[in-house]
């Protein structure tokens, strides 16, 4: 039983998957922030164009 616990604690197989998940989450947050900022800027541009055409 003690040997099984030692092997379980020493197992590093899932660590890589967790790291890739954290990297993907970070990239997703960066994309969301960029799109959100770009969307606000585009909304201002389209509002300005709309007002100019009236």
mmCIF file of the N, C-alpha and C atoms, coordinates in Angstrom:
data_MODEL
# 
_entry.id   MODEL 
# 
loop_
_atom_site.group_PDB 
_atom_site.id 
_atom_site.type_symbol 
_atom_site.label_atom_id 
_atom_site.label_alt_id 
_atom_site.label_comp_id 
_atom_site.label_asym_id 
_atom_site.label_entity_id 
_atom_site.label_seq_id 
_atom_site.pdbx_PDB_ins_code 
_atom_site.Cartn_x 
_atom_site.Cartn_y 
_atom_site.Cartn_z 
_atom_site.occupancy 
_atom_site.B_iso_or_equiv 
_atom_site.pdbx_formal_charge 
_atom_site.auth_seq_id 
_atom_site.auth_comp_id 
_atom_site.auth_asym_id 
_atom_site.auth_atom_id 
_atom_site.pdbx_PDB_model_num 
ATOM 1   N N  . UNK A 1 1  ? 0.817   -1.191 0.000   1.00 0.00 ? 1  UNK A N  1 
ATOM 2   C CA . UNK A 1 1  ? 0.000   0.000  0.000   1.00 0.00 ? 1  UNK A CA 1 
ATOM 3   C C  . UNK A 1 1  ? 0.867   1.264  0.000   1.00 0.00 ? 1  UNK A C  1 
ATOM 4   N N  . UNK A 1 2  ? 1.934   1.226  0.787   1.00 0.00 ? 2  UNK A N  1 
ATOM 5   C CA . UNK A 1 2  ? 2.837   2.371  0.859   1.00 0.00 ? 2  UNK A CA 1 
ATOM 6   C C  . UNK A 1 2  ? 3.516   2.605  -0.496  1.00 0.00 ? 2  UNK A C  1 
ATOM 7   N N  . UNK A 1 3  ? 3.875   1.522  -1.167  1.00 0.00 ? 3  UNK A N  1 
ATOM 8   C CA . UNK A 1 3  ? 4.500   1.609  -2.491  1.00 0.00 ? 3  UNK A CA 1 
ATOM 9   C C  . UNK A 1 3  ? 3.535   2.230  -3.502  1.00 0.00 ? 3  UNK A C  1 
ATOM 10  N N  . UNK A 1 4  ? 2.277   1.874  -3.429  1.00 0.00 ? 4  UNK A N  1 
ATOM 11  C CA . UNK A 1 4  ? 1.266   2.430  -4.331  1.00 0.00 ? 4  UNK A CA 1 
ATOM 12  C C  . UNK A 1 4  ? 1.119   3.932  -4.122  1.00 0.00 ? 4  UNK A C  1 
ATOM 13  N N  . UNK A 1 5  ? 1.111   4.365  -2.865  1.00 0.00 ? 5  UNK A N  1 
ATOM 14  C CA . UNK A 1 5  ? 1.006   5.795  -2.557  1.00 0.00 ? 5  UNK A CA 1 
ATOM 15  C C  . UNK A 1 5  ? 2.222   6.559  -3.062  1.00 0.00 ? 5  UNK A C  1 
ATOM 16  N N  . UNK A 1 6  ? 3.417   5.965  -2.896  1.00 0.00 ? 6  UNK A N  1 
ATOM 17  C CA . UNK A 1 6  ? 4.639   6.611  -3.389  1.00 0.00 ? 6  UNK A CA 1 
ATOM 18  C C  . UNK A 1 6  ? 4.600   6.771  -4.909  1.00 0.00 ? 6  UNK A C  1 
ATOM 19  N N  . UNK A 1 7  ? 4.157   5.723  -5.603  1.00 0.00 ? 7  UNK A N  1 
ATOM 20  C CA . UNK A 1 7  ? 4.069   5.806  -7.070  1.00 0.00 ? 7  UNK A CA 1 
ATOM 21  C C  . UNK A 1 7  ? 3.044   6.856  -7.494  1.00 0.00 ? 7  UNK A C  1 
ATOM 22  N N  . UNK A 1 8  ? 1.921   6.940  -6.779  1.00 0.00 ? 8  UNK A N  1 
ATOM 23  C CA . UNK A 1 8  ? 0.891   7.914  -7.122  1.00 0.00 ? 8  UNK A CA 1 
ATOM 24  C C  . UNK A 1 8  ? 1.407   9.337  -6.947  1.00 0.00 ? 8  UNK A C  1 
ATOM 25  N N  . UNK A 1 9  ? 2.100   9.603  -5.853  1.00 0.00 ? 9  UNK A N  1 
ATOM 26  C CA . UNK A 1 9  ? 2.621   10.943 -5.596  1.00 0.00 ? 9  UNK A CA 1 
ATOM 27  C C  . UNK A 1 9  ? 3.752   11.319 -6.543  1.00 0.00 ? 9  UNK A C  1 
ATOM 28  N N  . UNK A 1 10 ? 4.501   10.343 -7.038  1.00 0.00 ? 10 UNK A N  1 
ATOM 29  C CA . UNK A 1 10 ? 5.613   10.607 -7.954  1.00 0.00 ? 10 UNK A CA 1 
ATOM 30  C C  . UNK A 1 10 ? 5.172   10.711 -9.407  1.00 0.00 ? 10 UNK A C  1 
ATOM 31  N N  . UNK A 1 11 ? 3.940   10.337 -9.713  1.00 0.00 ? 11 UNK A N  1 
ATOM 32  C CA . UNK A 1 11 ? 3.458   10.342 -11.100 1.00 0.00 ? 11 UNK A CA 1 
ATOM 33  C C  . UNK A 1 11 ? 3.313   11.774 -11.597 1.00 0.00 ? 11 UNK A C  1 
ATOM 34  N N  . UNK A 1 12 ? 3.943   12.083 -12.722 1.00 0.00 ? 12 UNK A N  1 
ATOM 35  C CA . UNK A 1 12 ? 3.916   13.421 -13.310 1.00 0.00 ? 12 UNK A CA 1 
ATOM 36  C C  . UNK A 1 12 ? 3.127   13.465 -14.617 1.00 0.00 ? 12 UNK A C  1 
ATOM 37  N N  . UNK A 1 13 ? 2.396   12.431 -14.939 1.00 0.00 ? 13 UNK A N  1 
ATOM 38  C CA . UNK A 1 13 ? 1.732   12.328 -16.241 1.00 0.00 ? 13 UNK A CA 1 
ATOM 39  C C  . UNK A 1 13 ? 0.678   13.400 -16.442 1.00 0.00 ? 13 UNK A C  1 
ATOM 40  N N  . UNK A 1 14 ? -0.062  13.754 -15.426 1.00 0.00 ? 14 UNK A N  1 
ATOM 41  C CA . UNK A 1 14 ? -1.133  14.742 -15.584 1.00 0.00 ? 14 UNK A CA 1 
ATOM 42  C C  . UNK A 1 14 ? -0.655  16.172 -15.529 1.00 0.00 ? 14 UNK A C  1 
ATOM 43  N N  . UNK A 1 15 ? 0.580   16.398 -15.092 1.00 0.00 ? 15 UNK A N  1 
ATOM 44  C CA . UNK A 1 15 ? 1.082   17.761 -14.938 1.00 0.00 ? 15 UNK A CA 1 
ATOM 45  C C  . UNK A 1 15 ? 1.153   18.485 -16.286 1.00 0.00 ? 15 UNK A C  1 
ATOM 46  N N  . UNK A 1 16 ? 1.549   17.794 -17.323 1.00 0.00 ? 16 UNK A N  1 
ATOM 47  C CA . UNK A 1 16 ? 1.672   18.429 -18.643 1.00 0.00 ? 16 UNK A CA 1 
ATOM 48  C C  . UNK A 1 16 ? 0.300   18.860 -19.164 1.00 0.00 ? 16 UNK A C  1 
ATOM 49  N N  . UNK A 1 17 ? -0.701  18.031 -18.970 1.00 0.00 ? 17 UNK A N  1 
ATOM 50  C CA . UNK A 1 17 ? -2.040  18.384 -19.430 1.00 0.00 ? 17 UNK A CA 1 
ATOM 51  C C  . UNK A 1 17 ? -2.560  19.605 -18.687 1.00 0.00 ? 17 UNK A C  1 
ATOM 52  N N  . UNK A 1 18 ? -2.276  19.687 -17.398 1.00 0.00 ? 18 UNK A N  1 
ATOM 53  C CA . UNK A 1 18 ? -2.709  20.851 -16.623 1.00 0.00 ? 18 UNK A CA 1 
ATOM 54  C C  . UNK A 1 18 ? -1.983  22.099 -17.097 1.00 0.00 ? 18 UNK A C  1 
ATOM 55  N N  . UNK A 1 19 ? -0.704  21.998 -17.379 1.00 0.00 ? 19 UNK A N  1 
ATOM 56  C CA . UNK A 1 19 ? 0.059   23.145 -17.874 1.00 0.00 ? 19 UNK A CA 1 
ATOM 57  C C  . UNK A 1 19 ? -0.486  23.629 -19.216 1.00 0.00 ? 19 UNK A C  1 
ATOM 58  N N  . UNK A 1 20 ? -0.772  22.696 -20.120 1.00 0.00 ? 20 UNK A N  1 
ATOM 59  C CA . UNK A 1 20 ? -1.343  23.089 -21.410 1.00 0.00 ? 20 UNK A CA 1 
ATOM 60  C C  . UNK A 1 20 ? -2.710  23.740 -21.228 1.00 0.00 ? 20 UNK A C  1 
ATOM 61  N N  . UNK A 1 21 ? -3.485  23.252 -20.288 1.00 0.00 ? 21 UNK A N  1 
ATOM 62  C CA . UNK A 1 21 ? -4.782  23.862 -20.005 1.00 0.00 ? 21 UNK A CA 1 
ATOM 63  C C  . UNK A 1 21 ? -4.639  25.287 -19.501 1.00 0.00 ? 21 UNK A C  1 
ATOM 64  N N  . UNK A 1 22 ? -3.670  25.527 -18.623 1.00 0.00 ? 22 UNK A N  1 
ATOM 65  C CA . UNK A 1 22 ? -3.438  26.883 -18.117 1.00 0.00 ? 22 UNK A CA 1 
ATOM 66  C C  . UNK A 1 22 ? -2.954  27.819 -19.224 1.00 0.00 ? 22 UNK A C  1 
ATOM 67  N N  . UNK A 1 23 ? -2.102  27.315 -20.096 1.00 0.00 ? 23 UNK A N  1 
ATOM 68  C CA . UNK A 1 23 ? -1.631  28.137 -21.222 1.00 0.00 ? 23 UNK A CA 1 
ATOM 69  C C  . UNK A 1 23 ? -2.796  28.484 -22.139 1.00 0.00 ? 23 UNK A C  1 
ATOM 70  N N  . UNK A 1 24 ? -3.649  27.508 -22.439 1.00 0.00 ? 24 UNK A N  1 
ATOM 71  C CA . UNK A 1 24 ? -4.806  27.769 -23.300 1.00 0.00 ? 24 UNK A CA 1 
ATOM 72  C C  . UNK A 1 24 ? -5.756  28.769 -22.657 1.00 0.00 ? 24 UNK A C  1 
ATOM 73  N N  . UNK A 1 25 ? -5.937  28.679 -21.352 1.00 0.00 ? 25 UNK A N  1 
ATOM 74  C CA . UNK A 1 25 ? -6.807  29.634 -20.655 1.00 0.00 ? 25 UNK A CA 1 
ATOM 75  C C  . UNK A 1 25 ? -6.225  31.043 -20.719 1.00 0.00 ? 25 UNK A C  1 
ATOM 76  N N  . UNK A 1 26 ? -4.918  31.159 -20.564 1.00 0.00 ? 26 UNK A N  1 
ATOM 77  C CA . UNK A 1 26 ? -4.272  32.473 -20.654 1.00 0.00 ? 26 UNK A CA 1 
ATOM 78  C C  . UNK A 1 26 ? -4.407  33.083 -22.040 1.00 0.00 ? 26 UNK A C  1 
ATOM 79  N N  . UNK A 1 27 ? -4.229  32.267 -23.066 1.00 0.00 ? 27 UNK A N  1 
ATOM 80  C CA . UNK A 1 27 ? -4.371  32.756 -24.432 1.00 0.00 ? 27 UNK A CA 1 
ATOM 81  C C  . UNK A 1 27 ? -5.810  33.171 -24.698 1.00 0.00 ? 27 UNK A C  1 
ATOM 82  N N  . UNK A 1 28 ? -6.762  32.390 -24.190 1.00 0.00 ? 28 UNK A N  1 
ATOM 83  C CA . UNK A 1 28 ? -8.175  32.727 -24.377 1.00 0.00 ? 28 UNK A CA 1 
ATOM 84  C C  . UNK A 1 28 ? -8.514  34.055 -23.711 1.00 0.00 ? 28 UNK A C  1 
ATOM 85  N N  . UNK A 1 29 ? -7.987  34.297 -22.525 1.00 0.00 ? 29 UNK A N  1 
ATOM 86  C CA . UNK A 1 29 ? -8.238  35.575 -21.843 1.00 0.00 ? 29 UNK A CA 1 
ATOM 87  C C  . UNK A 1 29 ? -7.638  36.746 -22.627 1.00 0.00 ? 29 UNK A C  1 
ATOM 88  N N  . UNK A 1 30 ? -6.459  36.550 -23.185 1.00 0.00 ? 30 UNK A N  1 
ATOM 89  C CA . UNK A 1 30 ? -5.836  37.608 -23.983 1.00 0.00 ? 30 UNK A CA 1 
ATOM 90  C C  . UNK A 1 30 ? -6.665  37.905 -25.234 1.00 0.00 ? 30 UNK A C  1 
ATOM 91  N N  . UNK A 1 31 ? -7.169  36.875 -25.884 1.00 0.00 ? 31 UNK A N  1 
ATOM 92  C CA . UNK A 1 31 ? -7.998  37.073 -27.079 1.00 0.00 ? 31 UNK A CA 1 
ATOM 93  C C  . UNK A 1 31 ? -9.295  37.788 -26.716 1.00 0.00 ? 31 UNK A C  1 
ATOM 94  N N  . UNK A 1 32 ? -9.916  37.394 -25.611 1.00 0.00 ? 32 UNK A N  1 
ATOM 95  C CA . UNK A 1 32 ? -11.159 38.044 -25.188 1.00 0.00 ? 32 UNK A CA 1 
ATOM 96  C C  . UNK A 1 32 ? -10.925 39.514 -24.892 1.00 0.00 ? 32 UNK A C  1 
ATOM 97  N N  . UNK A 1 33 ? -9.830  39.832 -24.216 1.00 0.00 ? 33 UNK A N  1 
ATOM 98  C CA . UNK A 1 33 ? -9.525  41.230 -23.908 1.00 0.00 ? 33 UNK A CA 1 
ATOM 99  C C  . UNK A 1 33 ? -9.288  42.036 -25.182 1.00 0.00 ? 33 UNK A C  1 
ATOM 100 N N  . UNK A 1 34 ? -8.561  41.457 -26.139 1.00 0.00 ? 34 UNK A N  1 
ATOM 101 C CA . UNK A 1 34 ? -8.276  42.162 -27.392 1.00 0.00 ? 34 UNK A CA 1 
ATOM 102 C C  . UNK A 1 34 ? -9.546  42.392 -28.195 1.00 0.00 ? 34 UNK A C  1 
ATOM 103 N N  . UNK A 1 35 ? -10.392 41.393 -28.287 1.00 0.00 ? 35 UNK A N  1 
ATOM 104 C CA . UNK A 1 35 ? -11.636 41.513 -29.055 1.00 0.00 ? 35 UNK A CA 1 
ATOM 105 C C  . UNK A 1 35 ? -12.578 42.510 -28.376 1.00 0.00 ? 35 UNK A C  1 
ATOM 106 N N  . UNK A 1 36 ? -12.607 42.499 -27.062 1.00 0.00 ? 36 UNK A N  1 
ATOM 107 C CA . UNK A 1 36 ? -13.462 43.436 -26.340 1.00 0.00 ? 36 UNK A CA 1 
ATOM 108 C C  . UNK A 1 36 ? -13.019 44.875 -26.595 1.00 0.00 ? 36 UNK A C  1 
ATOM 109 N N  . UNK A 1 37 ? -11.733 45.135 -26.532 1.00 0.00 ? 37 UNK A N  1 
ATOM 110 C CA . UNK A 1 37 ? -11.225 46.478 -26.809 1.00 0.00 ? 37 UNK A CA 1 
ATOM 111 C C  . UNK A 1 37 ? -11.444 46.889 -28.250 1.00 0.00 ? 37 UNK A C  1 
ATOM 112 N N  . UNK A 1 38 ? -11.240 45.979 -29.172 1.00 0.00 ? 38 UNK A N  1 
ATOM 113 C CA . UNK A 1 38 ? -11.444 46.262 -30.588 1.00 0.00 ? 38 UNK A CA 1 
ATOM 114 C C  . UNK A 1 38 ? -12.916 46.524 -30.876 1.00 0.00 ? 38 UNK A C  1 
ATOM 115 N N  . UNK A 1 39 ? -13.792 45.781 -30.212 1.00 0.00 ? 39 UNK A N  1 
ATOM 116 C CA . UNK A 1 39 ? -15.227 45.971 -30.414 1.00 0.00 ? 39 UNK A CA 1 
ATOM 117 C C  . UNK A 1 39 ? -15.686 47.342 -29.962 1.00 0.00 ? 39 UNK A C  1 
ATOM 118 N N  . UNK A 1 40 ? -15.148 47.829 -28.861 1.00 0.00 ? 40 UNK A N  1 
ATOM 119 C CA . UNK A 1 40 ? -15.497 49.170 -28.379 1.00 0.00 ? 40 UNK A CA 1 
ATOM 120 C C  . UNK A 1 40 ? -15.035 50.233 -29.367 1.00 0.00 ? 40 UNK A C  1 
ATOM 121 N N  . UNK A 1 41 ? -13.832 50.063 -29.892 1.00 0.00 ? 41 UNK A N  1 
ATOM 122 C CA . UNK A 1 41 ? -13.317 51.035 -30.868 1.00 0.00 ? 41 UNK A CA 1 
ATOM 123 C C  . UNK A 1 41 ? -14.149 51.015 -32.151 1.00 0.00 ? 41 UNK A C  1 
ATOM 124 N N  . UNK A 1 42 ? -14.503 49.841 -32.624 1.00 0.00 ? 42 UNK A N  1 
ATOM 125 C CA . UNK A 1 42 ? -15.304 49.743 -33.843 1.00 0.00 ? 42 UNK A CA 1 
ATOM 126 C C  . UNK A 1 42 ? -16.694 50.330 -33.644 1.00 0.00 ? 42 UNK A C  1 
ATOM 127 N N  . UNK A 1 43 ? -17.259 50.154 -32.478 1.00 0.00 ? 43 UNK A N  1 
ATOM 128 C CA . UNK A 1 43 ? -18.568 50.725 -32.189 1.00 0.00 ? 43 UNK A CA 1 
ATOM 129 C C  . UNK A 1 43 ? -18.501 52.250 -32.291 1.00 0.00 ? 43 UNK A C  1 
ATOM 130 N N  . UNK A 1 44 ? -17.432 52.838 -31.776 1.00 0.00 ? 44 UNK A N  1 
ATOM 131 C CA . UNK A 1 44 ? -17.263 54.295 -31.886 1.00 0.00 ? 44 UNK A CA 1 
ATOM 132 C C  . UNK A 1 44 ? -17.114 54.746 -33.323 1.00 0.00 ? 44 UNK A C  1 
ATOM 133 N N  . UNK A 1 45 ? -16.374 54.000 -34.109 1.00 0.00 ? 45 UNK A N  1 
ATOM 134 C CA . UNK A 1 45 ? -16.172 54.344 -35.516 1.00 0.00 ? 45 UNK A CA 1 
ATOM 135 C C  . UNK A 1 45 ? -17.494 54.265 -36.281 1.00 0.00 ? 45 UNK A C  1 
ATOM 136 N N  . UNK A 1 46 ? -18.246 53.193 -36.081 1.00 0.00 ? 46 UNK A N  1 
ATOM 137 C CA . UNK A 1 46 ? -19.515 53.045 -36.793 1.00 0.00 ? 46 UNK A CA 1 
ATOM 138 C C  . UNK A 1 46 ? -20.534 54.089 -36.355 1.00 0.00 ? 46 UNK A C  1 
ATOM 139 N N  . UNK A 1 47 ? -20.511 54.461 -35.095 1.00 0.00 ? 47 UNK A N  1 
ATOM 140 C CA . UNK A 1 47 ? -21.399 55.519 -34.622 1.00 0.00 ? 47 UNK A CA 1 
ATOM 141 C C  . UNK A 1 47 ? -21.036 56.849 -35.284 1.00 0.00 ? 47 UNK A C  1 
ATOM 142 N N  . UNK A 1 48 ? -19.755 57.119 -35.389 1.00 0.00 ? 48 UNK A N  1 
ATOM 143 C CA . UNK A 1 48 ? -19.302 58.352 -36.040 1.00 0.00 ? 48 UNK A CA 1 
ATOM 144 C C  . UNK A 1 48 ? -19.692 58.375 -37.517 1.00 0.00 ? 48 UNK A C  1 
ATOM 145 N N  . UNK A 1 49 ? -19.522 57.262 -38.189 1.00 0.00 ? 49 UNK A N  1 
ATOM 146 C CA . UNK A 1 49 ? -19.896 57.184 -39.610 1.00 0.00 ? 49 UNK A CA 1 
ATOM 147 C C  . UNK A 1 49 ? -21.401 57.348 -39.762 1.00 0.00 ? 49 UNK A C  1 
ATOM 148 N N  . UNK A 1 50 ? -22.156 56.716 -38.884 1.00 0.00 ? 50 UNK A N  1 
ATOM 149 C CA . UNK A 1 50 ? -23.616 56.818 -38.940 1.00 0.00 ? 50 UNK A CA 1 
ATOM 150 C C  . UNK A 1 50 ? -24.071 58.263 -38.745 1.00 0.00 ? 50 UNK A C  1 
ATOM 151 N N  . UNK A 1 51 ? -23.456 58.965 -37.793 1.00 0.00 ? 51 UNK A N  1 
ATOM 152 C CA . UNK A 1 51 ? -23.828 60.345 -37.565 1.00 0.00 ? 51 UNK A CA 1 
ATOM 153 C C  . UNK A 1 51 ? -23.430 61.245 -38.733 1.00 0.00 ? 51 UNK A C  1 
ATOM 154 N N  . UNK A 1 52 ? -22.327 60.938 -39.376 1.00 0.00 ? 52 UNK A N  1 
ATOM 155 C CA . UNK A 1 52 ? -21.881 61.727 -40.521 1.00 0.00 ? 52 UNK A CA 1 
ATOM 156 C C  . UNK A 1 52 ? -22.804 61.527 -41.722 1.00 0.00 ? 52 UNK A C  1 
ATOM 157 N N  . UNK A 1 53 ? -23.381 60.354 -41.879 1.00 0.00 ? 53 UNK A N  1 
ATOM 158 C CA . UNK A 1 53 ? -24.237 60.079 -43.027 1.00 0.00 ? 53 UNK A CA 1 
ATOM 159 C C  . UNK A 1 53 ? -25.639 60.655 -42.863 1.00 0.00 ? 53 UNK A C  1 
ATOM 160 N N  . UNK A 1 54 ? -26.017 60.993 -41.644 1.00 0.00 ? 54 UNK A N  1 
ATOM 161 C CA . UNK A 1 54 ? -27.377 61.504 -41.428 1.00 0.00 ? 54 UNK A CA 1 
ATOM 162 C C  . UNK A 1 54 ? -27.531 62.871 -41.966 1.00 0.00 ? 54 UNK A C  1 
# 
